[in-house]
């Protein structure tokens, strides 16, 4: 019986803890939808296409990298980079709308309120509940702009929580020094 339980546990796919962070999951949704958006409405040969796809990719990648570094200071910095990339992407969606004489929807627009109700979750071991990209370019750009605005808010909160953790627990060097001093007291 124990052997069967052990096999089940080892066969089950597990993911790193950061993949359960809303900032990471929403970043992946934004990344996937941005690729689709750009392939539909931005010339693939343009620099804008590449920059938007890279800015969307940067967000979850920096969260992943930050979560795996030992230094909390570096983690804070990398989540800040993710925040900056997300902001750059949001501005690209605003530019897309403005340059095509399309409306940037106000946050009180009923469709924006509907977009803001989206909650990202894993629906199975490797699939997020990524919504369908609207077929209308104005609606699609406003949808992604709304997701970027939500992500920006969440990334700001993520950075604040990491700074608070740093205040409470100290940084990597500080903790190494503390452990070194404990070692010296015990072994001297």
C-alpha positions, 0 to 999 in steps of 0.5 A: 500500500505504501509503495502505491502511495509513493508512486502516486506522489512522485508521478503527480506533476508539481510546479514551483511555488511561484507559479501559484502567484497571481502575478505570475499566472496573470503574466502568463495569460497576458503573454499568451494573449499578447502573442495572439494579439500581435500576430493578428493586428501588428505587422510581424516584421515591425519592431513593435510586434517584437517589443510587445511580445518581449515585454509580455514575456519579461513579466512572468520570466522575471517573477520566476527568476526573482523567486529562485534567487537567494537574495531578497534584494534581487527578487525585489529588483526583478519583480520591479523589472516585471512591473516596468515591462508590464507598464511598457506593454500597457503603454503599447496597447494605449498607443495602438488604440490612440494611433488607430483613432480607437477609444481607450475605455474608461475604468467605469465602462461596463465591459471594463468592469466585466473584464476586471472580474476575470480571475486566473487559475490553473485548470489542470497541470499545465493549462491556465483558464486563459480567456478568448481574445475578442475578435474586435481590435478595439475590444481586444486592446482594451481587454489586454490594457485592463489586464495589464492595469490589474497586473500593474496593481498586483505587481506593485503589491508584490513589491511592497510585500517583498519589501515588508518581508525584507524589513522583518527578516533581513536580507541575504547578506545580513542573514549570512552574517548572523549565521556566521556570528552564531557559528563563531559563538558556538565554535570559539 
